[in-house]
């Protein structure tokens, strides 16, 4: 009797992590077989020796692709695109690659200290300045809305890992009391991503603007 083969790629995740959802979404969009392992962040599993051997920073997500261990969500997106997705998700030409990198930097900078931080305040009680965080979130969304007025996706006419990197925390910005009504082009972009084949959402949390 034939048994199912265990996938070579293991994905270390946490259900409420937007960074982890980036990887979950990319794995699904690329249809990469994998085994998901949820890390007990509340119990401190990510700060213990076995997990620290995978990622010395003690953070999810991490992937182990048949012995190749990659940590950091944007680094994982680059790896997955190069390994499984080809130029469709990460262009090789200088202009296309630079356009993607610009938004990967935004995902690690303004997105993290804006919409993502706002969500951390309402969901986990993070001790950030609420007003400053909301101001940063809306400043980013204004820029995104203006740029998306002229194209369908962040780095051009087709989706790339730039869109995957930015999608989750923008889609879940209302959980951090960041309203999206004033940004029609951002909302249209979110809808385009959600229509991609094999799109998978992250679970919503009833906090912030979704608490009612």
matplotlib code that plots the C-alpha trace (Angstrom):
import matplotlib.pyplot as plt

x = [0.0, 1.4, 1.7, 1.7, 5.2, 6.0, 6.6, 10.3, 9.5, 8.5, 7.0, 7.2, 4.3, 2.0, -1.7, -2.0, 1.3, 1.0, 4.7, 3.9, 0.8, 3.0, 4.8, 1.5, 0.1, 3.2, 3.4, -0.3, 0.0, 3.0, 1.2, 4.3, 3.7, 4.7, 4.1, 3.1, 4.2, 2.6, 5.1, 3.8, 4.8, 2.6, 4.5, 7.9, 8.8, 10.4, 13.0, 14.1, 17.2, 15.6, 13.9, 16.8, 18.9, 16.6, 16.4, 18.7, 16.4, 13.7, 11.0, 8.6, 8.3, 11.0, 11.2, 13.3, 13.3, 14.9, 17.8, 17.9, 16.8, 15.6, 14.3, 12.7, 9.5, 10.8, 13.9, 11.6, 9.5, 12.7, 13.8, 10.4, 10.1, 13.6, 13.2, 9.6, 8.2, 10.6, 10.5, 6.7, 7.0, 10.5, 11.7, 15.3, 15.5, 17.1, 14.1, 11.6, 13.8, 14.4, 10.6, 10.0, 12.8, 11.4, 8.2, 10.0, 11.8, 8.5, 7.1, 10.0, 9.9, 6.8, 4.3, 5.9, 5.9, 2.5, -0.4, 1.4, 2.3, -1.3, -2.6, -0.1, -1.5, -5.1, -4.4, -1.5, -1.4, 2.0, 3.2, 3.5, 2.3, -1.2, -1.4, 2.1, 1.4, -1.9, -0.3, 2.4, -0.2, -2.2, 0.9, 1.8, -1.7, -1.9, 1.3, 0.1, -3.2, -1.6, 0.7, -2.0, -4.1, -1.8, -1.2, -2.9, -0.1, 2.6, 5.6, 3.7, 1.0, 1.3, 1.5, 4.9, 6.3, 6.0, 2.3, 2.5, 4.8, 2.4, -1.0, -1.6, -1.0, -2.9, -5.9, -5.9, -5.2, -8.8, -7.9, -5.5, -8.1, -6.8, -9.8, -9.4, -12.5, -10.4, -8.2, -10.2, -7.2, -5.7, -9.1, -9.2, -5.7, -6.6, -9.5, -7.3, -5.0, -7.9, -9.0, -5.7, -5.8, -5.1, -5.4, -5.7, -6.7, -5.4, -7.9, -9.5, -9.4, -12.3, -10.4, -10.0, -12.6, -13.8, -14.6, -18.2]
y = [0.0, 3.4, 6.1, 9.8, 11.3, 13.9, 17.3, 18.4, 21.9, 22.7, 26.1, 27.4, 29.7, 31.4, 31.9, 35.6, 36.7, 38.8, 38.1, 34.4, 34.9, 36.4, 33.0, 31.0, 33.1, 32.7, 28.9, 28.6, 30.9, 28.8, 25.6, 24.4, 21.2, 21.8, 20.9, 23.7, 23.8, 26.4, 27.7, 28.4, 32.1, 32.6, 29.7, 31.1, 28.2, 30.7, 31.7, 28.1, 26.4, 24.2, 27.1, 29.5, 26.9, 27.7, 31.5, 33.1, 36.2, 34.0, 35.0, 33.4, 32.7, 30.2, 27.6, 24.5, 23.4, 19.9, 21.3, 24.8, 27.0, 30.5, 33.0, 36.5, 36.8, 38.9, 36.8, 33.7, 35.4, 36.0, 32.4, 30.9, 33.1, 32.1, 28.5, 27.9, 30.9, 32.2, 35.7, 35.8, 36.8, 38.4, 40.0, 39.6, 42.9, 45.8, 48.0, 45.3, 44.0, 47.5, 48.2, 45.0, 45.8, 49.2, 47.7, 45.0, 47.8, 49.5, 46.3, 46.1, 49.8, 52.0, 49.1, 47.6, 50.8, 51.9, 49.4, 46.4, 48.3, 49.7, 46.1, 45.0, 47.7, 46.5, 42.7, 42.2, 45.5, 46.6, 49.8, 52.0, 55.6, 55.3, 58.7, 58.4, 54.9, 55.9, 58.9, 56.7, 54.2, 56.7, 58.4, 55.1, 54.3, 57.7, 57.0, 53.5, 54.8, 57.4, 54.9, 52.3, 54.8, 54.2, 50.5, 47.3, 46.0, 47.7, 46.9, 46.9, 45.3, 41.9, 40.6, 40.1, 39.3, 43.0, 42.6, 39.5, 41.3, 44.2, 42.6, 41.2, 44.1, 46.5, 44.1, 43.8, 47.5, 48.0, 45.6, 48.4, 51.1, 52.1, 52.7, 52.0, 53.8, 56.9, 54.7, 53.3, 52.2, 50.3, 48.6, 47.7, 46.3, 44.2, 42.8, 41.9, 39.9, 38.1, 37.0, 35.3, 31.6, 29.7, 32.9, 32.1, 34.7, 35.2, 34.8, 38.1, 39.3, 41.1, 44.1, 47.7, 48.7, 45.1, 44.9, 46.0]
z = [0.0, -1.0, 1.6, 1.2, 1.1, 3.7, 2.1, 2.1, 3.2, 6.8, 7.6, 11.2, 11.7, 14.2, 13.2, 14.1, 12.6, 9.5, 8.8, 8.8, 6.7, 3.9, 3.7, 4.0, 1.1, -1.1, -0.5, -1.5, -4.6, -5.8, -4.8, -2.9, -0.8, 2.8, 6.4, 8.8, 12.4, 14.7, 17.2, 20.7, 21.0, 24.1, 25.8, 24.8, 22.4, 20.0, 22.7, 23.5, 22.1, 19.5, 17.7, 18.2, 16.3, 13.3, 13.9, 16.3, 16.4, 17.9, 15.4, 13.1, 10.2, 9.3, 6.6, 6.4, 2.8, 2.9, 5.0, 3.6, 6.5, 5.8, 8.3, 7.9, 5.9, 3.0, 2.7, 2.5, -0.2, -2.2, -1.7, -2.7, -5.8, -6.9, -6.0, -7.1, -8.9, -11.4, -12.9, -12.6, -8.9, -8.8, -12.1, -13.1, -15.1, -13.1, -13.2, -12.2, -9.5, -8.1, -8.1, -6.1, -3.6, -3.0, -1.7, 0.3, 2.0, 2.7, 4.1, 6.6, 7.4, 7.1, 7.0, 10.1, 12.1, 10.8, 10.1, 11.6, 14.8, 15.1, 15.0, 17.7, 20.0, 19.8, 19.5, 21.9, 23.9, 22.5, 24.3, 21.2, 20.8, 19.3, 17.6, 16.1, 14.9, 13.2, 11.6, 10.1, 8.9, 7.1, 5.6, 4.0, 2.8, 1.1, -0.8, -1.7, -2.9, -5.1, -6.7, -7.2, -9.0, -12.0, -11.9, -10.7, -8.5, -6.4, -8.7, -12.1, -14.1, -12.6, -9.0, -7.4, -4.0, -3.3, -3.2, -1.0, 1.4, 1.8, 1.6, 5.0, 7.3, 4.9, 4.7, 8.5, 9.2, 10.5, 13.4, 14.4, 14.1, 10.7, 8.4, 4.7, 3.3, 2.2, 0.0, -3.0, -5.0, -2.0, -1.5, -5.2, -5.0, -2.0, -4.0, -6.9, -4.6, -3.1, -6.5, -7.3, -7.7, -4.4, -2.3, 1.4, 4.0, 7.5, 10.3, 11.3, 14.9, 16.5, 17.7, 16.6, 14.0, 13.8, 17.5, 17.2]

ax = plt.figure().add_subplot(projection="3d")
ax.plot(x, y, z, "-o")
ax.set_aspect("equal")
plt.show()
